[in-house]
Amino acid sequence: MIRTTSSKQLTIAEFDWPFDTALDKHNRWVTLSECIPWDELAESYYQGFAADRGRPMKEARLVIGAVIIKHKLCLSDVETVQQIQENPYLQFFVGLPGYQTAEPFAPSLFVEIRKRMGEAVFEGFRRAIIAAHEGQKPVTPVSPTPPAPPTESQESVKSEIESSTDSSMTSPDETQPPANLEPTAPALQGQLIVDATVVEQAIRFPTDLSLLNEAREFSEQIIDTLCAHLKVEQKPRTYREKARSAYLGIAKQKRPGGKTLRRGIKQQLQYLRRNLRHIELLLAAIPEGTPLPLPRWLLYRYWVIQHLYQQQRDMYQNKTHRCDHRIVSINQPYVRPIVRGKLNKPVEFGAKLSVSLTGDGLAHVDHLRWDAFHEGLDLVAQVEAYRARYGHYPEKVLADPIYGTRHNRDYLKQRGIHFAGKPLGRPKQETDENREQLKQAKEQRRQDYRRRIPIEGKFGQGKNGYRLNYIRAKRANTSFAWINSIFLVMNLLILARIFFALRKGCFAGFIPALSQAGEQMFLYLRVIFNLPGRLVDCTG
């Protein structure tokens, strides 16, 4: 049977809109907003701002909520504002008092927001999430058994804390410890998983020929701007048409040979050198102390292409493809090539991160650098950051073998922290007496190495689910805010999962035979092993 409908379209006024219908309180954005510590996040965001100067700022919840929506849904700046404008649930999430049809703010404000959100702001966000997470974790009942005697590791930690006390605070004749010294060292709790990864910037794949061609085009634009300002009757000869034709003649080839590429690079170097000389002659005509008649962005490119020319000329003359602090993008000169040795991507272009993951699934970006570095050197700082955030050292550190340097092992051994890695030195010779012991030790190392899987999964979650492998910010500081905002969203999802599992009673009727303490412990274990969503969708 065929049914036809009128081709006449309804107007927006005729559209049936049940506005008097109550909003769904179980909507995912409504439930997510209940577990976020908005006040603590606002305090971190407002730090560093003057309360009595400047224009009135947007509310912190509006700003932070918009950033969360943007990275959770992987939207652009413009699309994020439009989604908030059209969706009443998103407007409730960002803290608006009621539905409004106007834009909450201009999309360009996202750039200023990313500039403001520095390292101190995100560290405050981490502490707020940790405080909320620790307050929602189930508490395991403590048995009234007497405390066990201190172990050798705890004694070493205690002796180290006592020895590290400032000698100027006490006199040599004093025998009593100072009042502010803890009588015992904090117990080791939890586990810390550390690893490093590279998050790629959204730049074109760099080649020497394409970079020189782009630099030549910028130099021609600078010449045109200077000639227009100085009212030069006859522009310097740049041979831009011939240079463009020579570049395309090689770039369009599917597989140009090495000699062809070297000849093309030589041509572009010569064209660029000629243009840079013309620019110097034009700038010499401007009186000293007078501002250069170039926009700020073009003046910045002029500084970059001079460094690029020096690097490419040196590599051409030395017949090499390596140099220190190599520029691979004129628009983003801070980006560096980082050799990772991956099978499908041996070289990546972006920031390298040292990330730590707790046993509860909270991830923290401890270090972000644009140059390649040895991630094993960050282990000490990561362990100390864990202690600063949680008040105690981790019981176990899980890491790649690259972290198992002698210095790191000695540091962890002094504090009684177990390092899950293969011991240094020659392996023990297997005998009948130690065969079973060596087998158990090998199996324990295998299990510890498998416990590193969550941090690899966290990288995969960020890159595949939240575009962590495609950072579209154009500045180094805004890229830092972009990356940390993605980790903020992933940590909030961990917080939401625990919140709904404990507060909303997702498993209230799942195991009625368990006691209250046993049920709480069961929930905690399921949250740690990332299993609630397999049986019940607790996140809405």
PyMOL commands that set and color helices and strands:
alter all, ss='L'
color gray80, all
select helices_A, chain A and resi 28-34+38-46+60-73+77-86+88-93+109-116+119-136+152-163+167-169+208-230+240-251+258-284+296-318+375-390+401-403+406-414+435-450+453-465+476-503+516-528+532-535
alter helices_A, ss='H'
color red, helices_A
select strands_A, chain A and resi 191-200+337-339+347-358+363-369+396-398+418-420
alter strands_A, ss='S'
color yellow, strands_A
deselect
rebuild
show_as cartoon
